[in-house]
Amino acid sequence: MTTHDHQFGSSPARSDGDLRPPRGRGAQSTDPRARLAAVRTEVGRAVVGQEAAVTGLVIAVLAGGHVLLEGVPGVAKTLLVRSLATSLDVGTKRVQFTPDLMPGDVTGSLVYDARSAEFSFREGPVFTNLLLADEINRTPPKTQAALLEAMEERQVSVDGEPRPLPDPFMVVATQNPVEYEGTYPLPEAQLDRFLLKLVLPLPERGQEIEILSRHAGGFDPRDLAGAGLSAVASPQDLAAAREQVRTIGTSPEVLAYIVDLVRATRSSPSVSLGVSPRGATALLTTARAWAWLSGRSFITPDDVKALALPTLRHRIGLRAEAELEGVTTESVITGVLRSVPVPR
């Protein structure tokens, strides 16, 4: 794990490294921004030391995108997702991805009813608001691909019939680092469907002491209600917040800056696959959500820089010789941020 993985959205141009939105006025406020800011605080009641990941998840929720969480076992990936669903008051289901998992186990399938002599559709776990796809890279590509239509179209097709998914709908997939035994790399087409890739680091010493103190005091990660977690926002708050995010303005100079950044990844000598136009759109979307959370009505270049790493890191393919030399996608993005002129 690289030393800068814990700095979500870090860039050379942002010395403070702080991506935490302003604290909300509490769950009693009717302001959607305050409600969504309160989600961060509520999730922190259960999860210690992953504030950047919490902020990234809130940004993805606002942008209507999906998230890939990467980290070694035991860094609270599953707890993070369950806590988010509780604080947003949305339905959640979990799928443990294994080598023998079939596509129908995720999407659902037609089941024959002997009493009616007809086939009926039995919904799979994908029919929920927040789907936790646990250890997604432990299942073969065929089953990984079963999520593609759901993630892109918000529907699944069974026997030629499209079936819409609930609104809101979000996939949060977890994976172990790719060098772990028994993992299958996600195909580029599926990686590109994730709005953000967030890397969860091991906690610092003080944070680990806090984790142990909570457990010593009786905290049970399987009982979030007992830990005092409750809903501080609702799907209606989320819908209102998304409407406000869509009104966040931008300038031609910032749009050109985003394009120049992604085009620079394509010309890097270390890169075999640069960021696509979909990646540029994703960077605009996440920067908009971050600007809204920060209380602004327009996007700044700093917003773009702050979200470049988590939005683009999984959309870049490296040349084999570059990987052997120790080049990472993070170092490529950092170099691009340094080299592309920032608009005034």
VEXVO-393460 format. One line per field, with one value per residue (C-alpha): x, y, z; residue in three letters. Coordinates in nm, 3 decimals. Each point is the difference from the previous one (the first is absolute). Layout:
BEGIN
east X, ...
north Y, ...
up Z, ...
rest ala, ...
This chain:
BEGIN
east 0.000, 0.150, 0.063, -0.245, -0.295, -0.149, -0.020, -0.322, 0.020, 0.340, 0.192, 0.315, -0.205, -0.204, 0.227, -0.272, -0.118, -0.336, -0.300, -0.238, -0.315, -0.128, -0.177, -0.376, -0.233, -0.125, -0.270, -0.274, 0.086, -0.213, 0.295, 0.105, 0.366, -0.014, -0.173, 0.265, 0.281, -0.155, 0.032, 0.377, -0.024, -0.244, 0.213, 0.295, -0.183, 0.074, 0.305, 0.327, 0.264, -0.154, -0.134, 0.128, -0.185, -0.318, 0.023, 0.058, -0.308, -0.214, 0.131, -0.089, -0.348, -0.055, 0.131, -0.202, 0.313, 0.156, 0.308, 0.280, 0.156, 0.345, 0.180, 0.140, -0.246, -0.102, 0.006, -0.379, -0.108, -0.321, -0.073, 0.043, -0.266, -0.247, 0.042, -0.059, -0.324, -0.120, 0.073, -0.175, -0.299, 0.025, -0.029, 0.319, 0.092, 0.334, 0.136, 0.313, 0.175, 0.160, 0.150, -0.321, -0.245, -0.226, -0.141, -0.356, 0.103, 0.048, -0.269, -0.273, -0.148, -0.317, -0.136, -0.260, -0.310, -0.152, -0.332, -0.062, 0.207, 0.166, 0.338, 0.026, 0.289, 0.178, 0.191, 0.368, 0.179, 0.072, -0.356, 0.087, 0.116, 0.357, 0.155, 0.317, 0.196, 0.249, 0.337, -0.116, 0.336, -0.029, -0.259, 0.065, -0.055, -0.330, -0.165, 0.175, -0.154, -0.348, 0.018, 0.084, -0.357, -0.121, 0.271, -0.038, -0.372, -0.147, -0.182, 0.053, -0.128, -0.119, -0.142, 0.006, -0.215, 0.154, -0.077, 0.072, 0.196, -0.106, 0.087, 0.245, 0.227, 0.371, 0.259, 0.283, 0.244, 0.289, 0.314, 0.327, 0.319, 0.049, 0.321, -0.192, -0.037, -0.329, -0.100, -0.113, 0.081, -0.315, -0.039, 0.060, -0.364, -0.122, 0.267, -0.109, -0.355, 0.121, -0.015, 0.268, 0.263, 0.077, 0.299, -0.044, 0.329, 0.086, -0.083, 0.263, 0.107, -0.234, -0.292, 0.067, 0.002, -0.338, -0.137, 0.109, -0.141, -0.340, -0.001, 0.115, -0.297, -0.246, -0.022, -0.143, 0.047, -0.288, -0.242, 0.005, -0.322, 0.152, 0.300, -0.232, -0.002, -0.321, -0.128, 0.104, -0.110, -0.266, -0.039, -0.205, 0.292, 0.229, -0.228, -0.013, 0.377, 0.055, -0.220, 0.212, 0.325, -0.120, -0.018, 0.368, 0.159, 0.328, 0.205, 0.141, 0.348, -0.069, -0.160, 0.309, 0.220, -0.180, 0.043, 0.368, 0.055, -0.157, 0.167, 0.336, -0.050, -0.035, 0.333, 0.198, 0.282, -0.083, -0.364, -0.150, -0.361, -0.080, -0.313, -0.302, -0.258, -0.219, 0.277, 0.000, -0.376, 0.046, 0.258, -0.240, -0.278, 0.203, 0.148, -0.355, -0.109, 0.307, -0.057, -0.361, 0.105, 0.253, -0.274, 0.093, -0.219, 0.280, 0.295, 0.357, 0.321, 0.074, -0.322, 0.121, 0.343, -0.153, -0.205, 0.248, 0.166, -0.307, -0.189, 0.276, 0.232, -0.194, -0.047, 0.369, 0.187, 0.378, 0.255, 0.160, 0.348, -0.126, -0.149, 0.330, 0.167, -0.238, -0.224, -0.355, -0.318, 0.014, 0.346, -0.121, -0.293, 0.224, 0.237, -0.286, -0.132, 0.346, 0.051, -0.340, -0.036, -0.268, -0.249, -0.011
north 0.000, 0.331, 0.274, 0.242, -0.238, 0.133, 0.355, -0.016, 0.240, 0.129, 0.203, 0.207, 0.318, -0.062, 0.025, -0.043, -0.336, 0.057, -0.127, 0.014, 0.201, 0.246, -0.155, 0.007, 0.161, -0.344, -0.238, 0.239, 0.247, -0.005, 0.111, -0.293, 0.107, -0.014, -0.337, -0.149, 0.151, -0.161, -0.339, 0.025, 0.062, -0.285, -0.253, 0.109, -0.132, -0.350, 0.040, 0.144, 0.166, -0.029, 0.354, 0.028, -0.316, 0.122, 0.330, -0.188, -0.215, 0.308, 0.161, -0.316, -0.008, 0.362, -0.068, -0.319, -0.207, -0.324, -0.051, -0.254, -0.037, -0.158, -0.105, -0.297, -0.206, 0.157, 0.373, 0.043, -0.006, -0.191, 0.197, 0.323, -0.097, -0.126, 0.319, 0.213, -0.184, 0.045, 0.373, 0.052, -0.218, -0.208, -0.371, -0.201, -0.355, -0.179, -0.252, -0.195, -0.053, -0.345, -0.204, -0.203, 0.294, 0.007, 0.311, -0.099, -0.004, 0.376, 0.114, -0.255, -0.269, -0.160, -0.270, -0.260, -0.010, -0.348, 0.119, 0.255, -0.180, 0.334, 0.162, 0.291, 0.237, -0.023, 0.321, -0.023, 0.211, 0.267, 0.125, 0.235, 0.358, -0.070, -0.326, -0.109, -0.218, -0.147, -0.115, 0.048, -0.103, -0.352, -0.102, -0.073, 0.271, -0.153, 0.072, 0.335, 0.097, -0.076, 0.333, 0.203, 0.055, 0.069, 0.259, 0.177, -0.032, -0.037, -0.309, -0.371, -0.205, -0.354, -0.202, 0.315, 0.203, 0.309, 0.041, 0.341, 0.024, 0.211, 0.369, 0.089, -0.286, -0.024, -0.276, 0.011, -0.276, -0.103, -0.170, -0.117, 0.135, -0.178, -0.169, -0.213, -0.369, -0.110, 0.335, 0.081, 0.346, 0.194, 0.062, 0.356, 0.037, -0.068, 0.209, 0.296, -0.031, 0.081, 0.371, -0.017, -0.241, 0.058, -0.164, -0.070, 0.005, -0.177, 0.227, 0.210, -0.096, 0.241, -0.104, -0.367, 0.068, 0.175, -0.304, -0.233, 0.237, -0.008, -0.379, -0.019, 0.223, -0.241, 0.121, -0.272, 0.070, -0.238, 0.211, 0.353, 0.096, -0.105, 0.218, 0.299, 0.042, 0.136, 0.158, 0.365, 0.041, -0.154, -0.094, 0.320, 0.204, -0.175, 0.077, 0.368, 0.009, -0.149, 0.266, 0.269, -0.165, 0.018, 0.379, 0.037, 0.214, -0.027, 0.214, -0.076, 0.026, -0.272, -0.226, 0.044, -0.077, -0.331, -0.091, 0.091, -0.218, -0.312, 0.052, 0.027, -0.349, -0.139, 0.145, -0.117, -0.236, -0.231, -0.045, -0.257, 0.106, 0.359, 0.153, -0.014, 0.277, -0.180, 0.060, 0.372, 0.010, -0.185, 0.254, 0.284, -0.179, -0.070, 0.353, 0.136, -0.209, 0.103, 0.369, -0.034, -0.174, 0.278, 0.264, 0.148, 0.056, -0.053, -0.232, 0.115, -0.157, -0.113, -0.203, -0.176, -0.067, -0.132, -0.261, -0.092, -0.286, -0.197, 0.069, -0.090, -0.251, -0.307, 0.126, -0.015, -0.303, -0.010, -0.145, -0.318, 0.152, 0.301, -0.226, -0.186, 0.335, 0.072, 0.252, 0.017, 0.157, 0.236, 0.123, 0.054, 0.213, 0.195, 0.073, 0.112, 0.236, 0.155, 0.039, 0.129, 0.377, 0.102, 0.262, 0.323
up 0.000, -0.100, 0.249, -0.158, -0.024, 0.323, -0.135, -0.193, -0.289, 0.100, -0.253, 0.002, -0.026, 0.318, 0.297, 0.264, -0.134, 0.171, -0.191, 0.291, -0.076, 0.258, 0.295, -0.045, 0.247, 0.095, -0.112, 0.112, -0.278, -0.314, -0.213, -0.224, 0.024, 0.380, -0.013, -0.231, 0.205, 0.309, -0.171, 0.035, 0.372, 0.049, -0.189, 0.213, 0.306, -0.131, -0.225, 0.131, -0.215, -0.348, -0.042, -0.357, -0.100, 0.171, -0.189, -0.325, 0.056, 0.068, -0.321, -0.195, 0.154, -0.104, -0.351, -0.044, -0.061, 0.120, 0.217, 0.009, 0.346, 0.016, 0.313, 0.186, 0.207, 0.329, -0.078, 0.041, -0.366, 0.072, 0.318, -0.194, -0.253, 0.260, 0.203, -0.310, -0.079, 0.358, 0.007, -0.337, 0.093, -0.319, -0.063, -0.032, -0.093, -0.005, -0.248, 0.086, -0.332, -0.024, -0.287, -0.040, 0.006, -0.307, -0.174, 0.094, 0.367, -0.031, -0.243, 0.068, -0.221, -0.130, 0.227, -0.104, 0.218, -0.017, 0.143, -0.273, -0.265, -0.077, 0.041, 0.240, 0.058, 0.333, 0.071, 0.082, 0.261, -0.262, 0.055, 0.286, 0.053, 0.105, -0.116, 0.178, -0.243, 0.244, -0.137, -0.357, -0.141, 0.144, -0.260, -0.370, -0.265, -0.119, 0.333, 0.037, -0.334, 0.134, 0.181, -0.311, -0.120, 0.352, 0.060, -0.333, -0.080, 0.350, -0.119, -0.059, -0.292, 0.058, -0.288, -0.214, 0.237, 0.167, 0.368, 0.158, 0.324, 0.298, 0.017, 0.143, -0.106, 0.074, -0.012, 0.251, -0.085, 0.220, -0.116, 0.143, -0.159, -0.333, 0.108, 0.250, -0.086, -0.157, -0.152, -0.354, -0.138, -0.090, -0.374, -0.121, -0.110, 0.352, 0.172, -0.214, 0.140, 0.351, 0.067, 0.272, 0.121, 0.366, 0.169, 0.370, 0.194, 0.321, 0.296, 0.171, 0.352, 0.178, -0.217, 0.069, 0.373, -0.041, -0.187, 0.279, 0.264, -0.168, -0.014, 0.361, 0.085, -0.158, -0.361, -0.226, -0.375, -0.074, 0.208, -0.138, 0.174, 0.330, -0.080, -0.027, -0.379, -0.148, -0.321, -0.029, -0.364, -0.220, -0.367, -0.036, 0.137, -0.245, -0.294, 0.101, 0.041, -0.345, -0.155, 0.164, -0.113, -0.361, 0.030, 0.089, -0.268, -0.182, -0.234, -0.346, 0.153, 0.259, -0.263, -0.217, 0.302, 0.056, -0.367, 0.008, 0.307, -0.148, -0.337, 0.176, 0.145, -0.352, -0.111, 0.305, -0.107, 0.292, -0.099, -0.237, 0.065, 0.090, 0.149, -0.232, -0.060, 0.254, 0.252, -0.081, 0.057, 0.328, 0.118, -0.079, 0.189, 0.313, 0.005, -0.014, 0.297, 0.199, -0.077, 0.120, 0.320, 0.057, -0.026, -0.339, -0.306, -0.253, -0.066, 0.058, -0.135, 0.358, -0.002, -0.314, 0.153, 0.321, -0.185, -0.274, 0.185, 0.118, -0.324, -0.246, 0.173, -0.122, -0.357, -0.093, -0.134, 0.040, -0.239, 0.133, -0.001, 0.197, 0.267, 0.027, 0.062, 0.287, -0.178, 0.142, -0.131, 0.297, -0.099, -0.358, 0.120, 0.237, -0.288, -0.222, 0.269, 0.024, -0.373, -0.123, 0.045, 0.250, -0.125, 0.197
rest met, thr, thr, his, asp, his, gln, phe, gly, ser, ser, pro, ala, arg, ser, asp, gly, asp, leu, arg, pro, pro, arg, gly, arg, gly, ala, gln, ser, thr, asp, pro, arg, ala, arg, leu, ala, ala, val, arg, thr, glu, val, gly, arg, ala, val, val, gly, gln, glu, ala, ala, val, thr, gly, leu, val, ile, ala, val, leu, ala, gly, gly, his, val, leu, leu, glu, gly, val, pro, gly, val, ala, lys, thr, leu, leu, val, arg, ser, leu, ala, thr, ser, leu, asp, val, gly, thr, lys, arg, val, gln, phe, thr, pro, asp, leu, met, pro, gly, asp, val, thr, gly, ser, leu, val, tyr, asp, ala, arg, ser, ala, glu, phe, ser, phe, arg, glu, gly, pro, val, phe, thr, asn, leu, leu, leu, ala, asp, glu, ile, asn, arg, thr, pro, pro, lys, thr, gln, ala, ala, leu, leu, glu, ala, met, glu, glu, arg, gln, val, ser, val, asp, gly, glu, pro, arg, pro, leu, pro, asp, pro, phe, met, val, val, ala, thr, gln, asn, pro, val, glu, tyr, glu, gly, thr, tyr, pro, leu, pro, glu, ala, gln, leu, asp, arg, phe, leu, leu, lys, leu, val, leu, pro, leu, pro, glu, arg, gly, gln, glu, ile, glu, ile, leu, ser, arg, his, ala, gly, gly, phe, asp, pro, arg, asp, leu, ala, gly, ala, gly, leu, ser, ala, val, ala, ser, pro, gln, asp, leu, ala, ala, ala, arg, glu, gln, val, arg, thr, ile, gly, thr, ser, pro, glu, val, leu, ala, tyr, ile, val, asp, leu, val, arg, ala, thr, arg, ser, ser, pro, ser, val, ser, leu, gly, val, ser, pro, arg, gly, ala, thr, ala, leu, leu, thr, thr, ala, arg, ala, trp, ala, trp, leu, ser, gly, arg, ser, phe, ile, thr, pro, asp, asp, val, lys, ala, leu, ala, leu, pro, thr, leu, arg, his, arg, ile, gly, leu, arg, ala, glu, ala, glu, leu, glu, gly, val, thr, thr, glu, ser, val, ile, thr, gly, val, leu, arg, ser, val, pro, val, pro, arg
